[in-house]
Structures are given as C-alpha cells and as structure tokens.
Amino acid sequence: MKSRFASAHEAAHGRDPDRTWPTPVNTWDPSPPGCLDYVFVDGARVLQADLAFATPHPDDENLFPSDHLGVMAKLDVG
C-alpha cells in the first residue's frame, strides 16, 4: 500500500505508531504487538493524525472500545 499511498500518521509524525494492536481487551491471541491500522491518503494534505480510542474506561484500565486502537486523520482535500 505504501508504494501508492501515504500513511497519514507517518506524514504527521515522521513514523507510524509503535502499535495499534493489541489493547488489554485481547486475552486470546498471543501474537506480538504491531501497527496493523492505518489511514492511507493520496492527493490530500494531512493536517493532523493520531491514535483514537486509546483511553481505557475510567473504572477499568483493561477495558478499551476495541482490541485495536484506531487511527484518525484530519485532511485537507481541497
């Protein structure tokens, strides 16, 4: 994908996140952590990019919205 598209997070920060998977919700897959989630862009300027859904529930530090962290991007497509 990166041969044709740019990673929005890499464009904004100079590198992709260290990991987007897993969160503590994952108790079943022992695979090593990594960056599996991206926002790829082509022809848009990346204004901002960051991780989303990276904050656990206030009452349970192991409870996240997903077993993956999200990636968000604010783009200028004009």
N, C-alpha and C positions, 0 to 999 in steps of 0.2 A: 504494500500500500504506500509506503513512504517514497517509492520511486515516482509516484504520480501526485500524491497528496502530502500536505504538511501536517504534522501533529500540532494542534493549537496550543497544547501545554508546552511543548518544546519551543514553539515560536515565542511564547510569552516569557518562559523561564530559562531557556537555553538547554533544557533537557526534559525528558518525560518524568513522571512521578516514579519514585523508587518502587512503589507497589500500588495497585488498585484492588488487589485480591490477595489473601482473604481478609475479612474482618473477623472478630471473635465469634460471629454468628456461625461460621463454618467450623463444625466439630467433626466432620465426616471425611474430608479429603486431605490427606497428608502431603499433597504436592507442595513444592516450595513456592513461596510468595513471589509475585511479579506484577508487572504492569500489563494488564490484559485489556484495559478500557481506554479508548481514545475518542477524541473529536478530530476528524480529519477534515482539512479545508483545502480548497482550490479556488483561487480567484477572490478570496476575501481577506481582509486585513484583520488580524487578531488584536483586539483591544485589551482583552483580559481572559485569563484561563486559570482554573483552579480545580481542586477536588471538591466534590459535593457529597453530601450525606456522610461526612466524616466525623460527625459528633454522635457519641452514644446517647442513649436515653438517660435523662438526668438521674433516674433511680437505679440504673443497671449499666455499668460500664462495659458490659459484654453484649448489650443489645443495640444493634445497629439496624437501619432500614433494610439492609441487604447484605449478602455475603460478599458483594463487590462495593467499592467506593465509586461514586460517579465522577465524571469529568464534565465540567461546564465551560462554556466559552461565550464571550461577548464578541461579536464580529461586526465589522463594517463591510457591508455588501454593496454599498452604493458606489 
